[in-house]
């Protein structure tokens, strides 16, 4: 290898080692840094190293030194502060659309932004939120295709599925050909993280309106050659209107609650309680299931929101609370 090429690689390796392995509490000594470079097959002496670090500083790569015998070098200024990195890691941990397999991989990559020394400390402080994680491992690919299509103003195509009571994927089929999966073609507008789910908002040419799809329910997402269809609906679309509601985290008494509901609410049940919930056929039109829940105001509101489609069958204490809440709501409309 030419001497000039080795010299350029040495500068890159010095900066790479300092960024990944050092901070103010963990500087690397001159002998250790020379040894690390030699491990990469790059020879360097003390005086040359001093000059290399000085030249890196002169070109905007800030390397700090702790004077001593020997000196210690470290990089402190990073793209993200520790609190910012912690927030990103917590967001990944809490996001349900990121699978159990992908979560630790992504958290590890984010943690490395703080350097290897702090990364281990950050990862050891991760809080387990108990988030119900999805199972669609292709979501990274889907997000990449959607993002690229939005940037290049091109349409995307995909298949879409729901889940049946056995947690098997049930693909949306073509109306004209019930035995053939429907291939959706839409104009992507934006992706939105809302209520622990990741959504694609897009313009539908056929219906002439904005529709939304869950990214974790999309499969074989592909950016197409066709340019997007310009539309007033898409240009006037206001994302903030879809970010109005918040889900409160309220504590309550834990109960084993039993339900009977219509088959059409299966997806909602999995979304709320996770994909491990055992759902059974009650009869030809209804299902039954039981879950451990903290009986709180948001939970009661969730049940009532389904109207006649969902019914609590036990325990009686929860049934009584639901009756009281419904009666209290009716008072607002009496007279």
C-alpha positions as CSV (number, residue, x, y, z in Angstrom):
1,X,0.0,0.0,0.0
2,X,1.3,3.5,-0.9
3,X,2.7,5.6,2.0
4,X,0.2,8.4,1.3
5,X,-2.8,5.9,1.6
6,X,-1.5,4.5,4.9
7,X,-1.1,8.1,6.2
8,X,-4.8,8.9,5.3
9,X,-6.0,5.7,6.9
10,X,-4.0,6.4,10.0
11,X,-5.8,9.7,10.5
12,X,-9.2,8.0,10.0
13,X,-8.3,5.3,12.5
14,X,-7.1,7.7,15.1
15,X,-10.4,9.6,14.9
16,X,-12.5,6.4,14.8
17,X,-10.8,5.0,17.9
18,X,-11.2,8.2,19.9
19,X,-14.8,8.6,18.9
20,X,-15.9,5.1,19.7
21,X,-13.8,4.3,22.8
22,X,-13.2,7.6,24.7
23,X,-14.8,10.4,26.6
24,X,-13.7,12.7,29.4
25,X,-13.9,9.9,32.0
26,X,-12.2,7.4,29.7
27,X,-9.2,9.0,27.8
28,X,-6.8,6.7,26.0
29,X,-3.1,7.0,26.7
30,X,-0.4,7.6,24.1
31,X,1.1,4.1,24.4
32,X,-2.4,2.5,24.3
33,X,-3.4,4.5,21.2
34,X,-0.1,3.6,19.5
35,X,-0.8,-0.1,20.3
36,X,-4.3,0.1,18.9
37,X,-3.0,1.5,15.7
38,X,-0.3,-1.2,15.4
39,X,-3.1,-3.8,15.8
40,X,-4.5,-2.4,12.5
41,X,-1.0,-2.7,11.0
42,X,-0.3,1.0,11.2
43,X,3.1,1.9,12.7
44,X,3.4,5.1,14.7
45,X,5.8,6.6,17.2
46,X,5.0,9.1,20.0
47,X,6.2,12.3,18.2
48,X,4.3,11.4,15.0
49,X,1.1,10.7,17.0
50,X,1.4,14.2,18.7
51,X,1.7,15.8,15.2
52,X,-1.2,13.8,13.8
53,X,-3.5,14.8,16.6
54,X,-2.4,18.4,16.3
55,X,-3.2,18.3,12.5
56,X,-6.6,16.8,13.2
57,X,-7.4,19.6,15.6
58,X,-6.3,22.2,13.1
59,X,-8.8,20.8,10.6
60,X,-11.8,20.9,12.9
61,X,-11.6,17.4,14.5
62,X,-11.6,18.4,18.2
63,X,-9.4,16.1,20.3
64,X,-8.9,17.0,23.9
65,X,-5.9,16.0,26.0
66,X,-5.5,15.3,29.7
67,X,-1.9,16.2,30.6
68,X,0.0,13.5,32.5
69,X,2.6,10.8,32.2
70,X,1.5,9.6,29.8
71,X,-1.0,12.0,28.2
72,X,-4.6,10.9,27.7
73,X,-6.7,11.8,24.6
74,X,-10.4,11.8,24.2
75,X,-13.3,13.2,22.2
76,X,-16.1,14.9,24.1
77,X,-18.2,16.8,21.5
78,X,-20.7,14.4,19.8
79,X,-23.7,14.7,17.5
80,X,-26.1,13.8,20.3
81,X,-26.0,14.6,24.1
82,X,-26.6,11.7,26.6
83,X,-30.2,12.8,27.4
84,X,-31.0,12.9,23.7
85,X,-29.6,9.4,23.2
86,X,-31.5,8.1,26.2
87,X,-34.7,9.5,24.8
88,X,-34.1,7.8,21.4
89,X,-33.4,4.5,23.1
90,X,-36.5,4.7,25.3
91,X,-38.6,5.5,22.2
92,X,-37.3,2.4,20.5
93,X,-38.0,0.3,23.6
94,X,-41.6,1.6,23.8
95,X,-42.5,1.4,20.1
96,X,-44.7,-1.6,19.4
97,X,-44.1,-1.6,15.7
98,X,-40.4,-2.4,16.2
99,X,-40.1,-6.2,16.7
100,X,-38.5,-8.0,19.6
101,X,-35.6,-9.0,17.3
102,X,-34.9,-5.6,15.9
103,X,-35.3,-3.7,19.2
104,X,-31.9,-4.6,20.8
105,X,-30.1,-4.2,17.5
106,X,-31.4,-0.7,17.1
107,X,-30.9,0.2,20.7
108,X,-27.2,-0.9,20.5
109,X,-26.6,1.2,17.4
110,X,-28.1,4.3,19.1
111,X,-26.1,3.7,22.3
112,X,-22.9,3.6,20.3
113,X,-23.5,7.3,19.4
114,X,-22.3,8.0,22.9
115,X,-19.1,6.0,22.5
116,X,-18.5,2.5,23.7
117,X,-17.7,3.4,27.3
118,X,-21.0,5.2,27.9
119,X,-23.0,2.8,25.6
120,X,-22.8,0.0,28.1
121,X,-23.9,2.3,30.9
122,X,-26.9,3.5,28.8
123,X,-27.9,0.0,27.9
124,X,-27.8,-1.1,31.5
125,X,-30.3,1.6,32.4
126,X,-32.9,0.6,29.8
127,X,-36.4,0.4,31.3
128,X,-38.5,-2.5,30.2
129,X,-41.9,-0.9,29.4
130,X,-43.6,-4.2,28.8
131,X,-44.6,-3.0,25.4
132,X,-46.4,-5.5,23.2
133,X,-44.1,-5.9,20.2
134,X,-45.2,-6.6,16.6
135,X,-43.9,-9.6,14.6
136,X,-43.5,-8.2,11.1
137,X,-39.7,-8.4,10.6
138,X,-39.9,-6.7,7.1
139,X,-40.9,-3.3,8.6
140,X,-37.4,-1.8,8.2
141,X,-37.5,-2.6,4.5
142,X,-41.1,-1.2,4.2
143,X,-40.1,2.1,5.9
144,X,-37.1,2.4,3.6
145,X,-39.2,2.0,0.5
146,X,-41.9,4.4,1.7
147,X,-39.4,7.1,2.7
148,X,-37.6,6.8,-0.6
149,X,-40.9,7.0,-2.5
150,X,-42.0,10.2,-0.6
151,X,-38.6,11.8,-1.4
152,X,-38.7,10.8,-5.1
153,X,-42.5,11.6,-5.3
154,X,-43.4,8.1,-6.6
155,X,-46.2,5.7,-5.9
156,X,-45.8,2.5,-3.8
157,X,-47.5,-0.9,-4.0
158,X,-48.1,-3.5,-1.3
159,X,-50.2,-6.3,0.0
160,X,-52.2,-5.7,3.2
161,X,-53.3,-8.2,5.9
162,X,-55.3,-8.5,9.1
163,X,-55.2,-11.3,11.7
164,X,-57.7,-14.0,12.3
165,X,-58.4,-15.5,15.8
166,X,-55.5,-17.9,15.4
167,X,-53.2,-15.0,14.7
168,X,-52.7,-16.1,11.1
169,X,-52.3,-13.4,8.5
170,X,-55.5,-12.9,6.5
171,X,-54.8,-10.9,3.4
172,X,-57.2,-8.4,1.8
173,X,-58.5,-10.0,-1.4
174,X,-59.7,-8.5,-4.7
175,X,-63.4,-7.9,-4.8
176,X,-63.7,-9.2,-8.4
177,X,-61.4,-12.2,-7.7
178,X,-61.9,-13.3,-4.0
179,X,-59.2,-15.9,-4.4
180,X,-56.5,-13.4,-5.4
181,X,-54.7,-11.0,-3.0
182,X,-55.3,-7.4,-3.6
183,X,-52.3,-5.3,-4.7
184,X,-52.7,-1.8,-3.3
185,X,-51.2,1.1,-5.3
186,X,-51.2,4.5,-3.5
187,X,-49.6,7.9,-3.4
188,X,-47.6,8.1,-0.1
189,X,-48.0,11.4,1.8
190,X,-46.4,10.9,5.2
191,X,-45.6,8.4,7.9
192,X,-47.0,9.0,11.4
193,X,-46.2,7.4,14.8
194,X,-49.5,7.5,16.8
195,X,-50.7,5.5,19.8
196,X,-47.7,3.1,19.7
197,X,-48.4,2.3,16.0
198,X,-46.7,3.4,12.8
199,X,-49.0,4.5,10.0
200,X,-48.8,5.5,6.4
201,X,-51.1,8.3,5.2
202,X,-51.6,8.2,1.5
203,X,-53.8,9.5,-1.3
204,X,-56.0,7.0,-3.0
205,X,-56.5,7.7,-6.7
206,X,-59.7,5.5,-7.0
207,X,-61.6,7.0,-4.1
208,X,-60.0,10.4,-4.3
209,X,-59.3,10.8,-0.6
210,X,-56.6,10.4,2.1
211,X,-56.5,6.9,3.7
212,X,-54.2,5.3,6.2
213,X,-52.6,1.9,6.7
214,X,-50.6,0.3,9.4
215,X,-47.0,-0.1,8.2
216,X,-46.6,-3.3,10.2
217,X,-49.6,-4.8,8.3
218,X,-48.1,-4.0,4.9
219,X,-46.1,-6.7,3.0
220,X,-43.8,-6.7,0.0
221,X,-43.8,-2.9,-0.1
222,X,-42.3,-1.6,-3.3
223,X,-41.5,1.8,-4.7
224,X,-43.0,2.0,-8.2
225,X,-41.8,3.8,-11.4
226,X,-45.1,5.8,-11.6
227,X,-45.0,9.4,-10.3
228,X,-47.5,10.4,-7.6
229,X,-50.8,11.9,-8.6
230,X,-50.9,15.6,-7.6
231,X,-54.0,16.3,-5.6
232,X,-55.5,19.1,-3.4
233,X,-56.4,16.5,-0.7
234,X,-52.7,15.5,-0.4
235,X,-51.3,19.1,-0.5
236,X,-53.9,20.3,2.1
237,X,-53.4,17.3,4.4
238,X,-52.7,18.5,8.0
239,X,-50.8,15.9,10.0
240,X,-51.4,17.8,13.3
241,X,-55.1,17.0,13.1
242,X,-54.2,13.3,13.5
243,X,-52.1,13.9,16.6
244,X,-54.7,15.3,18.9
245,X,-55.4,12.5,21.3
246,X,-53.2,11.0,24.0
247,X,-53.6,7.6,25.8
248,X,-53.3,8.1,29.5
249,X,-51.3,5.7,31.7
250,X,-53.7,5.1,34.6
251,X,-53.3,2.5,37.3
252,X,-56.1,0.4,38.6
253,X,-57.0,-2.9,40.3
254,X,-55.8,-5.9,38.3
255,X,-58.6,-8.2,37.4
256,X,-59.1,-11.2,35.1
257,X,-61.8,-9.9,32.8
258,X,-63.8,-12.2,30.5
259,X,-65.4,-11.0,27.2
260,X,-67.7,-12.0,24.4
261,X,-67.5,-10.0,21.2
262,X,-68.1,-9.9,17.5
263,X,-65.5,-11.5,15.3
264,X,-64.9,-8.1,13.6
265,X,-63.0,-6.8,16.7
266,X,-60.2,-9.4,16.6
267,X,-57.6,-6.9,15.3
268,X,-58.5,-4.4,18.0
269,X,-58.2,-7.0,20.7
270,X,-54.7,-8.0,19.5
271,X,-53.7,-4.3,19.3
272,X,-54.8,-3.7,22.8
273,X,-53.6,-6.8,24.7
274,X,-51.0,-8.3,22.4
275,X,-50.7,-11.1,19.9
276,X,-50.5,-13.8,22.6
277,X,-54.1,-13.4,23.7
278,X,-56.0,-16.7,23.3
279,X,-59.2,-16.1,21.4
280,X,-61.9,-18.7,21.0
281,X,-65.0,-19.1,18.8
282,X,-68.0,-18.6,21.1
283,X,-70.5,-19.3,18.3
284,X,-70.8,-18.7,14.5
285,X,-70.7,-14.9,14.9
286,X,-68.9,-14.2,18.2
287,X,-65.6,-14.8,20.0
288,X,-64.6,-15.1,23.7
289,X,-61.4,-14.3,25.5
290,X,-60.0,-13.3,28.9
291,X,-57.2,-11.0,29.8
292,X,-55.6,-9.6,33.0
293,X,-56.1,-5.8,33.0
294,X,-55.8,-2.9,35.4
295,X,-59.4,-1.7,35.6
296,X,-59.1,2.0,35.0
297,X,-61.0,4.8,33.4
298,X,-59.3,4.4,30.0
299,X,-60.0,0.7,30.0
300,X,-63.7,1.2,30.8
301,X,-63.9,3.8,28.0
302,X,-62.3,1.3,25.6
303,X,-64.9,-1.3,26.4
304,X,-67.8,1.1,26.1
305,X,-66.5,2.4,22.8
306,X,-67.4,-0.9,21.1
307,X,-71.1,-0.6,22.0
308,X,-72.9,-3.8,21.3
309,X,-69.9,-5.4,19.6
310,X,-68.2,-6.2,23.0
311,X,-69.5,-7.4,26.3
312,X,-67.8,-8.1,29.7
313,X,-69.2,-11.3,31.2
314,X,-67.2,-11.3,34.5
315,X,-66.2,-10.3,37.1
316,X,-69.4,-8.7,38.4
317,X,-67.4,-5.8,39.9
318,X,-66.3,-4.7,36.4
319,X,-69.8,-5.1,35.0
320,X,-71.1,-2.9,37.8
321,X,-68.5,-0.2,37.1
322,X,-69.4,-0.2,33.4
323,X,-73.1,0.2,34.3
324,X,-72.3,3.2,36.5
325,X,-70.2,4.8,33.8
326,X,-72.9,4.3,31.2
327,X,-75.6,5.7,33.5
328,X,-73.4,8.7,34.3
329,X,-72.8,9.4,30.6
330,X,-76.6,9.1,29.8
331,X,-77.3,12.0,32.3
332,X,-75.5,14.3,29.9
333,X,-78.2,13.6,27.3
334,X,-81.3,13.5,29.4
335,X,-83.9,16.3,29.0
